[in-house]
Every structure is written in C-alpha cells, then in structure tokens.
Amino acid sequence: MTSESMPFAADVAELPKAEFAFPGPLRDRLVAAVLDGSKTATTGLVAEYERAGEPLPEVGDRSVLVDSEERPVAVLEVTGVRVVPLARVDTAHAVDEGEGYAGVAEWRAGHERFWGGAEMRAALGEPDFAVDDTTPVVLERFRVVTDLRGAG
C-alpha cells in the first residue's frame, strides 16, 4: 500500500484529520474502502469548508484518516482537487468514490440523502440545507501513503 517509510508518531499527530462521514457504520465502510484501495476519491461541500473556516484541499496536502473510534488508520495525500457545481460531477469520480455506485444518478441520490440528513444540517448550522445543481462541491482524489494499522 505504500513505498514510503513509516512516519514517526509525532509527525502523524501533527497532521490534520481526514474524517469521512460521521462516526458509525457509514464511516466504517468508507474507511474500509480506502484501506482496500477501492476508494480513491471523495466529495465535500464547499459550504462545509466555509463553515469550518478551513481552506480547500490542495494537491500534496496530507492528512491522517481516522476510523469511527478516532484511531489513526492511514496517512492520505491529495492527488487532485476540482471545485464544480453538483451537476458537473462525472461518472469516473462517482465510481472512484468506491461506494459501489454504477453511475452519477445513483451517486447523487446517495449524497443528497447524506447532505440533507439531520447530522449534516446540524454540522452546517442550517436546518433547511439542501443541494441543487448549482451547489459547489469539492472533488478530491487521494492516495494512501502509509497504512498505520500496524503502527500501534
């Protein structure tokens, strides 16, 4: 999974966290997909970054992927970033998210359910939040540079 040497614990502790979904079964499935290599892309809302006051990811950024128990499981590196309206998400990106979507329509339906759910609306501080074709999304590609599961 990596050709790079194991980072020191202090180096990993300094990295920002990569958290897919909210803790629970969905996060566990997404983390497993990253670790088995089937998930090499993810999508976030520009509104999430704005709400958190965080910059958008950039190629070369590294983060530590955490599981539902907040355990560090891998170091990720961003390999590509695009910001597009939701209507412009392509099939390749939807498939590379590794969630088993056959196409964009199925991908979009699943993401609309997630983004329109109570947890996301609470996280955004917008009880009526909804996406549409013009909603800006961040299409991020990444690679696992270090599998940390054996580092404990």
N, CA, C and O atoms as a GROMACS GRO file, in nm:
protein
  608
    1MET      N    1   0.081  -0.119   0.000
    1MET     CA    2   0.000   0.000   0.000
    1MET      C    3   0.085   0.125   0.000
    1MET      O    4   0.038   0.233  -0.037
    2THR      N    5   0.209   0.113   0.041
    2THR     CA    6   0.296   0.228   0.042
    2THR      C    7   0.439   0.187   0.014
    2THR      O    8   0.483   0.078   0.050
    3SER      N    9   0.509   0.276  -0.048
    3SER     CA   10   0.651   0.253  -0.069
    3SER      C   11   0.732   0.346   0.019
    3SER      O   12   0.855   0.348   0.013
    4GLU      N   13   0.663   0.423   0.100
    4GLU     CA   14   0.730   0.519   0.187
    4GLU      C   15   0.749   0.459   0.326
    4GLU      O   16   0.675   0.369   0.366
    5SER      N   17   0.847   0.510   0.398
    5SER     CA   18   0.873   0.459   0.532
    5SER      C   19   0.764   0.505   0.628
    5SER      O   20   0.696   0.604   0.604
    6MET      N   21   0.751   0.432   0.737
    6MET     CA   22   0.652   0.463   0.839
    6MET      C   23   0.685   0.598   0.904
    6MET      O   24   0.798   0.617   0.948
    7PRO      N   25   0.590   0.691   0.911
    7PRO     CA   26   0.617   0.819   0.975
    7PRO      C   27   0.626   0.802   1.126
    7PRO      O   28   0.571   0.708   1.183
    8PHE      N   29   0.695   0.893   1.188
    8PHE     CA   30   0.700   0.893   1.334
    8PHE      C   31   0.565   0.934   1.389
    8PHE      O   32   0.491   1.009   1.325
    9ALA      N   33   0.531   0.883   1.507
    9ALA     CA   34   0.402   0.914   1.570
    9ALA      C   35   0.382   1.064   1.584
    9ALA      O   36   0.271   1.114   1.565
   10ALA      N   37   0.489   1.137   1.617
   10ALA     CA   38   0.478   1.282   1.633
   10ALA      C   39   0.439   1.348   1.501
   10ALA      O   40   0.361   1.443   1.500
   11ASP      N   41   0.494   1.297   1.388
   11ASP     CA   42   0.459   1.352   1.258
   11ASP      C   43   0.312   1.330   1.227
   11ASP      O   44   0.244   1.420   1.178
   12VAL      N   45   0.261   1.211   1.254
   12VAL     CA   46   0.121   1.179   1.230
   12VAL      C   47   0.031   1.266   1.317
   12VAL      O   48  -0.072   1.314   1.271
   13ALA      N   49   0.070   1.287   1.442
   13ALA     CA   50  -0.010   1.367   1.535
   13ALA      C   51  -0.025   1.511   1.488
   13ALA      O   52  -0.122   1.578   1.524
   14GLU      N   53   0.069   1.560   1.409
   14GLU     CA   54   0.064   1.698   1.361
   14GLU      C   55  -0.023   1.714   1.236
   14GLU      O   56  -0.058   1.826   1.199
   15LEU      N   57  -0.058   1.604   1.172
   15LEU     CA   58  -0.139   1.611   1.051
   15LEU      C   59  -0.285   1.640   1.085
   15LEU      O   60  -0.334   1.598   1.190
   16PRO      N   61  -0.354   1.713   0.996
   16PRO     CA   62  -0.499   1.731   1.016
   16PRO      C   63  -0.569   1.597   0.998
   16PRO      O   64  -0.517   1.507   0.931
   17LYS      N   65  -0.686   1.583   1.058
   17LYS     CA   66  -0.764   1.460   1.048
   17LYS      C   67  -0.844   1.458   0.918
   17LYS      O   68  -0.897   1.560   0.874
   18ALA      N   69  -0.850   1.340   0.858
   18ALA     CA   70  -0.941   1.315   0.747
   18ALA      C   71  -1.053   1.229   0.805
   18ALA      O   72  -1.030   1.118   0.853
   19GLU      N   73  -1.174   1.282   0.799
   19GLU     CA   74  -1.290   1.212   0.854
   19GLU      C   75  -1.394   1.198   0.744
   19GLU      O   76  -1.448   1.298   0.696
   20PHE      N   77  -1.422   1.075   0.705
   20PHE     CA   78  -1.526   1.052   0.605
   20PHE      C   79  -1.657   1.026   0.677
   20PHE      O   80  -1.665   0.940   0.765
   21ALA      N   81  -1.759   1.101   0.639
   21ALA     CA   82  -1.892   1.091   0.701
   21ALA      C   83  -1.882   1.117   0.851
   21ALA      O   84  -1.786   1.177   0.898
   22PHE      N   85  -1.980   1.071   0.924
   22PHE     CA   86  -1.983   1.085   1.070
   22PHE      C   87  -1.948   0.949   1.129
   22PHE      O   88  -1.968   0.847   1.063
   23PRO      N   89  -1.898   0.944   1.253
   23PRO     CA   90  -1.867   0.814   1.314
   23PRO      C   91  -1.987   0.719   1.308
   23PRO      O   92  -2.101   0.759   1.334
   24GLY      N   93  -1.960   0.595   1.274
   24GLY     CA   94  -2.066   0.496   1.266
   24GLY      C   95  -2.046   0.406   1.145
   24GLY      O   96  -1.939   0.405   1.085
   25PRO      N   97  -2.149   0.331   1.110
   25PRO     CA   98  -2.138   0.231   1.003
   25PRO      C   99  -2.093   0.288   0.868
   25PRO      O  100  -2.013   0.224   0.798
   26LEU      N  101  -2.141   0.406   0.830
   26LEU     CA  102  -2.102   0.463   0.701
   26LEU      C  103  -1.952   0.495   0.703
   26LEU      O  104  -1.881   0.461   0.608
   27ARG      N  105  -1.904   0.560   0.808
   27ARG     CA  106  -1.760   0.589   0.816
   27ARG      C  107  -1.680   0.459   0.811
   27ARG      O  108  -1.578   0.451   0.742
   28ASP      N  109  -1.725   0.359   0.883
   28ASP     CA  110  -1.652   0.232   0.885
   28ASP      C  111  -1.642   0.172   0.744
   28ASP      O  112  -1.537   0.121   0.706
   29ARG      N  113  -1.751   0.179   0.667
   29ARG     CA  114  -1.749   0.128   0.530
   29ARG      C  115  -1.654   0.209   0.442
   29ARG      O  116  -1.581   0.153   0.360
   30LEU      N  117  -1.656   0.340   0.458
   30LEU     CA  118  -1.571   0.427   0.376
   30LEU      C  119  -1.423   0.406   0.408
   30LEU      O  120  -1.340   0.400   0.318
   31VAL      N  121  -1.392   0.396   0.537
   31VAL     CA  122  -1.252   0.372   0.577
   31VAL      C  123  -1.205   0.237   0.522
   31VAL      O  124  -1.093   0.227   0.472
   32ALA      N  125  -1.289   0.135   0.530
   32ALA     CA  126  -1.252   0.004   0.477
   32ALA      C  127  -1.227   0.013   0.326
   32ALA      O  128  -1.135  -0.051   0.275
   33ALA      N  129  -1.307   0.091   0.256
   33ALA     CA  130  -1.290   0.107   0.111
   33ALA      C  131  -1.159   0.180   0.078
   33ALA      O  132  -1.093   0.147  -0.020
   34VAL      N  133  -1.123   0.277   0.160
   34VAL     CA  134  -0.993   0.344   0.141
   34VAL      C  135  -0.881   0.243   0.161
   34VAL      O  136  -0.789   0.234   0.080
   35LEU      N  137  -0.890   0.169   0.269
   35LEU     CA  138  -0.782   0.076   0.303
   35LEU      C  139  -0.768  -0.040   0.205
   35LEU      O  140  -0.658  -0.093   0.187
   36ASP      N  141  -0.879  -0.081   0.141
   36ASP     CA  142  -0.867  -0.190   0.043
   36ASP      C  143  -0.839  -0.137  -0.098
   36ASP      O  144  -0.828  -0.215  -0.192
   37GLY      N  145  -0.828  -0.006  -0.112
   37GLY     CA  146  -0.792   0.055  -0.239
   37GLY      C  147  -0.906   0.085  -0.333
   37GLY      O  148  -0.884   0.138  -0.441
   38SER      N  149  -1.030   0.053  -0.294
   38SER     CA  150  -1.142   0.077  -0.384
   38SER      C  151  -1.192   0.222  -0.379
   38SER      O  152  -1.260   0.267  -0.472
   39LYS      N  153  -1.159   0.296  -0.273
   39LYS     CA  154  -1.200   0.436  -0.262
   39LYS      C  155  -1.076   0.524  -0.279
   39LYS      O  156  -0.986   0.524  -0.194
   40THR      N  157  -1.073   0.600  -0.389
   40THR     CA  158  -0.961   0.689  -0.417
   40THR      C  159  -1.008   0.832  -0.441
   40THR      O  160  -0.931   0.917  -0.487
   41ALA      N  161  -1.134   0.858  -0.410
   41ALA     CA  162  -1.191   0.991  -0.430
   41ALA      C  163  -1.299   1.015  -0.325
   41ALA      O  164  -1.356   0.922  -0.268
   42THR      N  165  -1.326   1.143  -0.302
   42THR     CA  166  -1.432   1.181  -0.210
   42THR      C  167  -1.488   1.316  -0.254
   42THR      O  168  -1.425   1.388  -0.332
   43THR      N  169  -1.604   1.348  -0.204
   43THR     CA  170  -1.669   1.474  -0.239
   43THR      C  171  -1.713   1.545  -0.112
   43THR      O  172  -1.772   1.485  -0.023
   44GLY      N  173  -1.683   1.672  -0.105
   44GLY     CA  174  -1.727   1.754   0.007
   44GLY      C  175  -1.800   1.876  -0.044
   44GLY      O  176  -1.789   1.913  -0.161
   45LEU      N  177  -1.874   1.937   0.044
   45LEU     CA  178  -1.942   2.061   0.011
   45LEU      C  179  -1.850   2.180   0.039
   45LEU      O  180  -1.784   2.183   0.143
   46VAL      N  181  -1.845   2.276  -0.052
   46VAL     CA  182  -1.770   2.398  -0.024
   46VAL      C  183  -1.824   2.460   0.105
   46VAL      O  184  -1.748   2.518   0.183
   47ALA      N  185  -1.954   2.448   0.128
   47ALA     CA  186  -2.015   2.504   0.249
   47ALA      C  187  -1.957   2.443   0.376
   47ALA      O  188  -1.948   2.512   0.478
   48GLU      N  189  -1.915   2.315   0.373
   48GLU     CA  190  -1.852   2.253   0.491
   48GLU      C  191  -1.721   2.323   0.524
   48GLU      O  192  -1.693   2.353   0.641
   49TYR      N  193  -1.640   2.349   0.422
   49TYR     CA  194  -1.511   2.416   0.443
   49TYR      C  195  -1.533   2.558   0.494
   49TYR      O  196  -1.463   2.603   0.585
   50GLU      N  197  -1.630   2.628   0.435
   50GLU     CA  198  -1.659   2.765   0.477
   50GLU      C  199  -1.706   2.768   0.622
   50GLU      O  200  -1.660   2.851   0.700
   51ARG      N  201  -1.795   2.678   0.658
   51ARG     CA  202  -1.848   2.673   0.795
   51ARG      C  203  -1.736   2.646   0.896
   51ARG      O  204  -1.736   2.704   1.005
   52ALA      N  205  -1.642   2.559   0.859
   52ALA     CA  206  -1.533   2.523   0.949
   52ALA      C  207  -1.418   2.625   0.944
   52ALA      O  208  -1.326   2.618   1.025
   53GLY      N  209  -1.424   2.720   0.850
   53GLY     CA  210  -1.316   2.816   0.835
   53GLY      C  211  -1.186   2.752   0.789
   53GLY      O  212  -1.077   2.799   0.822
   54GLU      N  213  -1.199   2.645   0.712
   54GLU     CA  214  -1.082   2.571   0.663
   54GLU      C  215  -1.059   2.598   0.515
   54GLU      O  216  -1.154   2.618   0.439
   55PRO      N  217  -0.932   2.600   0.474
   55PRO     CA  218  -0.905   2.616   0.330
   55PRO      C  219  -0.942   2.489   0.256
   55PRO      O  220  -0.947   2.380   0.313
   56LEU      N  221  -0.968   2.504   0.126
   56LEU     CA  222  -0.995   2.387   0.044
   56LEU      C  223  -0.866   2.305   0.033
   56LEU      O  224  -0.757   2.361   0.042
   57PRO      N  225  -0.878   2.174   0.012
   57PRO     CA  226  -0.758   2.091  -0.001
   57PRO      C  227  -0.678   2.132  -0.124
   57PRO      O  228  -0.732   2.186  -0.221
   58GLU      N  229  -0.549   2.104  -0.119
   58GLU     CA  230  -0.460   2.130  -0.232
   58GLU      C  231  -0.379   2.003  -0.259
   58GLU      O  232  -0.354   1.924  -0.169
   59VAL      N  233  -0.340   1.986  -0.384
   59VAL     CA  234  -0.257   1.872  -0.421
   59VAL      C  235  -0.132   1.872  -0.333
   59VAL      O  236  -0.066   1.974  -0.316
   60GLY      N  237  -0.101   1.755  -0.278
   60GLY     CA  238   0.016   1.740  -0.190
   60GLY      C  239  -0.017   1.747  -0.042
   60GLY      O  240   0.063   1.705   0.041
   61ASP      N  241  -0.136   1.800  -0.009
   61ASP     CA  242  -0.176   1.802   0.133
   61ASP      C  243  -0.182   1.661   0.186
   61ASP      O  244  -0.222   1.568   0.116
   62ARG      N  245  -0.141   1.645   0.310
   62ARG     CA  246  -0.150   1.515   0.376
   62ARG      C  247  -0.238   1.526   0.499
   62ARG      O  248  -0.245   1.631   0.563
   63SER      N  249  -0.305   1.416   0.531
   63SER     CA  250  -0.391   1.410   0.649
   63SER      C  251  -0.389   1.268   0.702
   63SER      O  252  -0.346   1.174   0.634
   64VAL      N  253  -0.438   1.253   0.824
   64VAL     CA  254  -0.444   1.120   0.884
   64VAL      C  255  -0.591   1.076   0.889
   64VAL      O  256  -0.675   1.142   0.950
   65LEU      N  257  -0.619   0.965   0.822
   65LEU     CA  258  -0.754   0.910   0.818
   65LEU      C  259  -0.783   0.844   0.951
   65LEU      O  260  -0.704   0.763   1.001
   66VAL      N  261  -0.898   0.879   1.010
   66VAL     CA  262  -0.938   0.819   1.136
   66VAL      C  263  -1.065   0.738   1.117
   66VAL      O  264  -1.149   0.768   1.032
   67ASP      N  265  -1.077   0.633   1.199
   67ASP     CA  266  -1.197   0.549   1.195
   67ASP      C  267  -1.301   0.603   1.292
   67ASP      O  268  -1.284   0.712   1.348
   68SER      N  269  -1.408   0.530   1.311
   68SER     CA  270  -1.516   0.575   1.399
   68SER      C  271  -1.474   0.589   1.544
   68SER      O  272  -1.539   0.660   1.622
   69GLU      N  273  -1.366   0.523   1.581
   69GLU     CA  274  -1.315   0.533   1.719
   69GLU      C  275  -1.205   0.637   1.732
   69GLU      O  276  -1.137   0.646   1.834
   70GLU      N  277  -1.188   0.719   1.624
   70GLU     CA  278  -1.086   0.823   1.620
   70GLU      C  279  -0.943   0.767   1.617
   70GLU      O  280  -0.847   0.839   1.645
   71ARG      N  281  -0.929   0.639   1.582
   71ARG     CA  282  -0.795   0.579   1.570
   71ARG      C  283  -0.737   0.616   1.434
   71ARG      O  284  -0.806   0.605   1.333
   72PRO      N  285  -0.611   0.658   1.431
   72PRO     CA  286  -0.547   0.685   1.301
   72PRO      C  287  -0.521   0.553   1.229
   72PRO      O  288  -0.462   0.461   1.285
   73VAL      N  289  -0.566   0.543   1.102
   73VAL     CA  290  -0.551   0.418   1.028
   73VAL      C  291  -0.466   0.432   0.902
   73VAL      O  292  -0.415   0.332   0.851
   74ALA      N  293  -0.450   0.554   0.850
   74ALA     CA  294  -0.370   0.572   0.729
   74ALA      C  295  -0.335   0.720   0.713
   74ALA      O  296  -0.404   0.809   0.762
   75VAL      N  297  -0.226   0.744   0.642
   75VAL     CA  298  -0.191   0.879   0.600
   75VAL      C  299  -0.231   0.890   0.454
   75VAL      O  300  -0.193   0.806   0.372
   76LEU      N  301  -0.308   0.993   0.422
   76LEU     CA  302  -0.356   1.018   0.286
   76LEU      C  303  -0.284   1.139   0.228
   76LEU      O  304  -0.244   1.230   0.300
   77GLU      N  305  -0.268   1.137   0.096
   77GLU     CA  306  -0.213   1.252   0.025
   77GLU      C  307  -0.307   1.289  -0.088
   77GLU      O  308  -0.349   1.203  -0.165
   78VAL      N  309  -0.340   1.417  -0.098
   78VAL     CA  310  -0.428   1.466  -0.203
   78VAL      C  311  -0.352   1.465  -0.336
   78VAL      O  312  -0.241   1.516  -0.346
   79THR      N  313  -0.415   1.405  -0.437
   79THR     CA  314  -0.352   1.397  -0.569
   79THR      C  315  -0.427   1.480  -0.674
   79THR      O  316  -0.376   1.499  -0.784
   80GLY      N  317  -0.545   1.528  -0.640
   80GLY     CA  318  -0.621   1.611  -0.733
   80GLY      C  319  -0.737   1.678  -0.663
   80GLY      O  320  -0.797   1.621  -0.571
   81VAL      N  321  -0.770   1.800  -0.706
   81VAL     CA  322  -0.882   1.874  -0.649
   81VAL      C  323  -0.949   1.953  -0.761
   81VAL      O  324  -0.884   2.021  -0.840
   82ARG      N  325  -1.082   1.942  -0.766
   82ARG     CA  326  -1.162   2.025  -0.856
   82ARG      C  327  -1.283   2.075  -0.779
   82ARG      O  328  -1.339   2.002  -0.698
   83VAL      N  329  -1.322   2.199  -0.802
   83VAL     CA  330  -1.446   2.252  -0.747
   83VAL      C  331  -1.540   2.272  -0.866
   83VAL      O  332  -1.510   2.345  -0.960
   84VAL      N  333  -1.654   2.206  -0.858
   84VAL     CA  334  -1.751   2.210  -0.968
   84VAL      C  335  -1.892   2.221  -0.910
   84VAL      O  336  -1.914   2.188  -0.794
   85PRO      N  337  -1.988   2.267  -0.991
   85PRO     CA  338  -2.127   2.260  -0.947
   85PRO      C  339  -2.168   2.112  -0.939
   85PRO      O  340  -2.117   2.030  -1.015
   86LEU      N  341  -2.257   2.079  -0.849
   86LEU     CA  342  -2.300   1.941  -0.829
   86LEU      C  343  -2.341   1.874  -0.961
   86LEU      O  344  -2.315   1.755  -0.980
   87ALA      N  345  -2.403   1.946  -1.050
   87ALA     CA  346  -2.449   1.890  -1.178
   87ALA      C  347  -2.333   1.845  -1.266
   87ALA      O  348  -2.356   1.772  -1.364
   88ARG      N  349  -2.210   1.886  -1.236
   88ARG     CA  350  -2.095   1.853  -1.322
   88ARG      C  351  -2.011   1.737  -1.269
   88ARG      O  352  -1.904   1.710  -1.323
   89VAL      N  353  -2.056   1.668  -1.166
   89VAL     CA  354  -1.984   1.550  -1.118
   89VAL      C  355  -1.994   1.443  -1.225
   89VAL      O  356  -2.102   1.415  -1.276
   90ASP      N  357  -1.879   1.382  -1.259
   90ASP     CA  358  -1.877   1.285  -1.367
   90ASP      C  359  -1.877   1.141  -1.315
   90ASP      O  360  -1.854   1.115  -1.197
   91THR      N  361  -1.904   1.049  -1.406
   91THR     CA  362  -1.913   0.907  -1.372
   91THR      C  363  -1.783   0.854  -1.312
   91THR      O  364  -1.786   0.779  -1.215
   92ALA      N  365  -1.669   0.893  -1.368
   92ALA     CA  366  -1.541   0.843  -1.317
   92ALA      C  367  -1.524   0.879  -1.170
   92ALA      O  368  -1.478   0.796  -1.091
   93HIS      N  369  -1.560   1.001  -1.133
   93HIS     CA  370  -1.547   1.041  -0.993
   93HIS      C  371  -1.643   0.960  -0.906
   93HIS      O  372  -1.605   0.910  -0.800
   94ALA      N  373  -1.768   0.947  -0.951
   94ALA     CA  374  -1.867   0.871  -0.874
   94ALA      C  375  -1.820   0.728  -0.850
   94ALA      O  376  -1.834   0.677  -0.739
   95VAL      N  377  -1.765   0.664  -0.951
   95VAL     CA  378  -1.717   0.526  -0.937
   95VAL      C  379  -1.595   0.520  -0.846
   95VAL      O  380  -1.583   0.430  -0.763
   96ASP      N  381  -1.504   0.617  -0.860
   96ASP     CA  382  -1.380   0.617  -0.781
   96ASP      C  383  -1.404   0.644  -0.632
   96ASP      O  384  -1.313   0.628  -0.550
   97GLU      N  385  -1.526   0.686  -0.598
   97GLU     CA  386  -1.557   0.701  -0.456
   97GLU      C  387  -1.568   0.566  -0.386
   97GLU      O  388  -1.572   0.560  -0.263
   98GLY      N  389  -1.572   0.458  -0.462
   98GLY     CA  390  -1.563   0.324  -0.405
   98GLY      C  391  -1.681   0.280  -0.321
   98GLY      O  392  -1.667   0.194  -0.234
   99GLU      N  393  -1.796   0.340  -0.346
   99GLU     CA  394  -1.914   0.305  -0.268
   99GLU      C  395  -2.010   0.217  -0.346
   99GLU      O  396  -2.123   0.193  -0.302
  100GLY      N  397  -1.966   0.169  -0.462
  100GLY     CA  398  -2.047   0.078  -0.541
  100GLY      C  399  -2.148   0.143  -0.632
  100GLY      O  400  -2.236   0.075  -0.685
  101TYR      N  401  -2.138   0.274  -0.652
  101TYR     CA  402  -2.233   0.341  -0.740
  101TYR      C  403  -2.205   0.306  -0.885
  101TYR      O  404  -2.090   0.307  -0.928
  102ALA      N  405  -2.311   0.274  -0.960
  102ALA     CA  406  -2.298   0.238  -1.100
  102ALA      C  407  -2.289   0.360  -1.190
  102ALA      O  408  -2.239   0.353  -1.302
  103GLY      N  409  -2.338   0.473  -1.140
  103GLY     CA  410  -2.337   0.595  -1.221
  103GLY      C  411  -2.363   0.717  -1.136
  103GLY      O  412  -2.379   0.709  -1.015
  104VAL      N  413  -2.366   0.829  -1.203
  104VAL     CA  414  -2.380   0.957  -1.134
  104VAL      C  415  -2.516   0.973  -1.067
  104VAL      O  416  -2.524   1.027  -0.956
  105ALA      N  417  -2.623   0.927  -1.131
  105ALA     CA  418  -2.757   0.944  -1.072
  105ALA      C  419  -2.766   0.873  -0.937
  105ALA      O  420  -2.818   0.929  -0.841
  106GLU      N  421  -2.717   0.751  -0.931
  106GLU     CA  422  -2.719   0.676  -0.806
  106GLU      C  423  -2.628   0.742  -0.702
  106GLU      O  424  -2.664   0.753  -0.585
  107TRP      N  425  -2.509   0.785  -0.746
  107TRP     CA  426  -2.415   0.856  -0.658
  107TRP      C  427  -2.481   0.980  -0.599
  107TRP      O  428  -2.475   1.004  -0.479
  108ARG      N  429  -2.545   1.058  -0.687
  108ARG     CA  430  -2.606   1.184  -0.642
  108ARG      C  431  -2.718   1.158  -0.542
  108ARG      O  432  -2.728   1.229  -0.442
  109ALA      N  433  -2.800   1.060  -0.567
  109ALA     CA  434  -2.911   1.029  -0.475
  109ALA      C  435  -2.856   0.996  -0.336
  109ALA      O  436  -2.908   1.044  -0.236
  110GLY      N  437  -2.751   0.914  -0.330
  110GLY     CA  438  -2.691   0.880  -0.202
  110GLY      C  439  -2.632   1.000  -0.131
  110GLY      O  440  -2.646   1.014  -0.010
  111HIS      N  441  -2.565   1.086  -0.207
  111HIS     CA  442  -2.503   1.204  -0.147
  111HIS      C  443  -2.608   1.306  -0.104
  111HIS      O  444  -2.592   1.373  -0.002
  112GLU      N  445  -2.715   1.319  -0.181
  112GLU     CA  446  -2.822   1.411  -0.141
  112GLU      C  447  -2.886   1.366  -0.010
  112GLU      O  448  -2.920   1.449   0.074
  113ARG      N  449  -2.903   1.234   0.008
  113ARG     CA  450  -2.957   1.184   0.135
  113ARG      C  451  -2.864   1.220   0.250
  113ARG      O  452  -2.908   1.264   0.356
  114PHE      N  453  -2.733   1.200   0.229
  114PHE     CA  454  -2.636   1.230   0.334
  114PHE      C  455  -2.633   1.380   0.364
  114PHE      O  456  -2.643   1.421   0.480
  115TRP      N  457  -2.619   1.462   0.260
  115TRP     CA  458  -2.609   1.606   0.280
  115TRP      C  459  -2.738   1.668   0.332
  115TRP      O  460  -2.734   1.773   0.395
  116GLY      N  461  -2.850   1.605   0.307
  116GLY     CA  462  -2.978   1.655   0.356
  116GLY      C  463  -3.019   1.595   0.489
  116GLY      O  464  -3.126   1.626   0.541
  117GLY      N  465  -2.933   1.509   0.546
  117GLY     CA  466  -2.964   1.444   0.672
  117GLY      C  467  -2.948   1.538   0.792
  117GLY      O  468  -2.884   1.643   0.783
  118ALA      N  469  -3.006   1.498   0.901
  118ALA     CA  470  -3.006   1.580   1.023
  118ALA      C  471  -2.864   1.610   1.073
  118ALA      O  472  -2.837   1.722   1.117
  119GLU      N  473  -2.773   1.510   1.066
  119GLU     CA  474  -2.637   1.533   1.116
  119GLU      C  475  -2.566   1.640   1.034
  119GLU      O  476  -2.500   1.727   1.091
  120MET      N  477  -2.578   1.634   0.902
  120MET     CA  478  -2.510   1.734   0.817
  120MET      C  479  -2.574   1.870   0.834
  120MET      O  480  -2.503   1.970   0.842
  121ARG      N  481  -2.705   1.875   0.840
  121ARG     CA  482  -2.771   2.005   0.859
  121ARG      C  483  -2.729   2.068   0.992
  121ARG      O  484  -2.710   2.189   1.000
  122ALA      N  485  -2.714   1.985   1.096
  122ALA     CA  486  -2.669   2.036   1.226
  122ALA      C  487  -2.524   2.082   1.217
  122ALA      O  488  -2.489   2.187   1.271
  123ALA      N  489  -2.440   2.005   1.149
  123ALA     CA  490  -2.299   2.042   1.136
  123ALA      C  491  -2.282   2.173   1.061
  123ALA      O  492  -2.193   2.252   1.091
  124LEU      N  493  -2.369   2.196   0.963
  124LEU     CA  494  -2.364   2.321   0.886
  124LEU      C  495  -2.435   2.436   0.956
  124LEU      O  496  -2.419   2.552   0.918
  125GLY      N  497  -2.513   2.404   1.059
  125GLY     CA  498  -2.590   2.508   1.127
  125GLY      C  499  -2.703   2.561   1.041
  125GLY      O  500  -2.748   2.674   1.059
  126GLU      N  501  -2.751   2.478   0.948
  126GLU     CA  502  -2.859   2.518   0.857
  126GLU      C  503  -2.966   2.409   0.855
  126GLU      O  504  -2.953   2.311   0.781
  127PRO      N  505  -3.071   2.424   0.935
  127PRO     CA  506  -3.173   2.318   0.944
  127PRO      C  507  -3.248   2.290   0.814
  127PRO      O  508  -3.308   2.184   0.799
  128ASP      N  509  -3.245   2.384   0.721
  128ASP     CA  510  -3.316   2.365   0.594
  128ASP      C  511  -3.221   2.345   0.477
  128ASP      O  512  -3.261   2.359   0.362
  129PHE      N  513  -3.094   2.311   0.505
  129PHE     CA  514  -2.994   2.298   0.399
  129PHE      C  515  -3.038   2.194   0.296
  129PHE      O  516  -3.087   2.086   0.331
  130ALA      N  517  -3.020   2.227   0.169
  130ALA     CA  518  -3.047   2.135   0.060
  130ALA      C  519  -2.951   2.167  -0.055
  130ALA      O  520  -2.908   2.282  -0.069
  131VAL      N  521  -2.919   2.069  -0.134
  131VAL     CA  522  -2.833   2.090  -0.250
  131VAL      C  523  -2.918   2.097  -0.376
  131VAL      O  524  -3.030   2.048  -0.380
  132ASP      N  525  -2.861   2.159  -0.479
  132ASP     CA  526  -2.923   2.159  -0.611
  132ASP      C  527  -2.811   2.153  -0.715
  132ASP      O  528  -2.694   2.139  -0.679
  133ASP      N  529  -2.845   2.163  -0.842
  133ASP     CA  530  -2.746   2.150  -0.949
  133ASP      C  531  -2.631   2.250  -0.937
  133ASP      O  532  -2.520   2.223  -0.984
  134THR      N  533  -2.656   2.365  -0.876
  134THR     CA  534  -2.553   2.469  -0.870
  134THR      C  535  -2.467   2.465  -0.744
  134THR      O  536  -2.372   2.543  -0.732
  135THR      N  537  -2.498   2.377  -0.650
  135THR     CA  538  -2.423   2.369  -0.524
  135THR      C  539  -2.277   2.336  -0.554
  135THR      O  540  -2.248   2.235  -0.617
  136PRO      N  541  -2.182   2.421  -0.508
  136PRO     CA  542  -2.041   2.392  -0.534
  136PRO      C  543  -1.991   2.277  -0.445
  136PRO      O  544  -2.011   2.278  -0.323
  137VAL      N  545  -1.926   2.180  -0.509
  137VAL     CA  546  -1.870   2.066  -0.438
  137VAL      C  547  -1.721   2.054  -0.470
  137VAL      O  548  -1.674   2.098  -0.575
  138VAL      N  549  -1.649   1.995  -0.376
  138VAL     CA  550  -1.506   1.974  -0.389
  138VAL      C  551  -1.483   1.827  -0.423
  138VAL      O  552  -1.512   1.738  -0.342
  139LEU      N  553  -1.431   1.802  -0.541
  139LEU     CA  554  -1.399   1.666  -0.585
  139LEU      C  555  -1.251   1.644  -0.557
  139LEU      O  556  -1.164   1.705  -0.619
  140GLU      N  557  -1.226   1.554  -0.464
  140GLU     CA  558  -1.090   1.532  -0.418
  140GLU      C  559  -1.046   1.389  -0.451
  140GLU      O  560  -1.121   1.294  -0.431
  141ARG      N  561  -0.926   1.377  -0.502
  141ARG     CA  562  -0.863   1.247  -0.526
  141ARG      C  563  -0.748   1.235  -0.427
  141ARG      O  564  -0.684   1.334  -0.392
  142PHE      N  565  -0.723   1.112  -0.384
  142PHE     CA  566  -0.617   1.092  -0.285
  142PHE      C  567  -0.556   0.954  -0.302
  142PHE      O  568  -0.608   0.869  -0.374
  143ARG      N  569  -0.444   0.936  -0.234
  143ARG     CA  570  -0.380   0.804  -0.229
  143ARG      C  571  -0.337   0.779  -0.086
  143ARG      O  572  -0.311   0.872  -0.010
  144VAL      N  573  -0.330   0.652  -0.050
  144VAL     CA  574  -0.278   0.613   0.081
  144VAL      C  575  -0.127   0.611   0.069
  144VAL      O  576  -0.072   0.540  -0.016
  145VAL      N  577  -0.059   0.688   0.153
  145VAL     CA  578   0.088   0.685   0.152
  145VAL      C  579   0.142   0.597   0.263
  145VAL      O  580   0.253   0.544   0.251
  146THR      N  581   0.066   0.581   0.371
  146THR     CA  582   0.110   0.494   0.480
  146THR      C  583  -0.012   0.431   0.546
  146THR      O  584  -0.106   0.500   0.584
  147ASP      N  585  -0.008   0.300   0.560
  147ASP     CA  586  -0.111   0.226   0.634
  147ASP      C  587  -0.063   0.220   0.779
  147ASP      O  588   0.040   0.160   0.809
  148LEU      N  589  -0.138   0.282   0.869
  148LEU     CA  590  -0.096   0.293   1.009
  148LEU      C  591  -0.150   0.181   1.098
  148LEU      O  592  -0.121   0.179   1.218
  149ARG      N  593  -0.226   0.089   1.044
  149ARG     CA  594  -0.289  -0.012   1.129
  149ARG      C  595  -0.189  -0.097   1.203
  149ARG      O  596  -0.221  -0.147   1.312
  150GLY      N  597  -0.072  -0.118   1.151
  150GLY     CA  598   0.028  -0.199   1.221
  150GLY      C  599   0.123  -0.116   1.305
  150GLY      O  600   0.218  -0.170   1.363
  151ALA      N  601   0.099   0.016   1.312
  151ALA     CA  602   0.192   0.105   1.382
  151ALA      C  603   0.168   0.112   1.531
  151ALA      O  604   0.251   0.165   1.605
  152GLY      N  605   0.053   0.058   1.579
  152GLY     CA  606   0.017   0.073   1.719
  152GLY      C  607   0.093  -0.016   1.808
  152GLY      O  608   0.073  -0.014   1.929
   0.00000   0.00000   0.00000
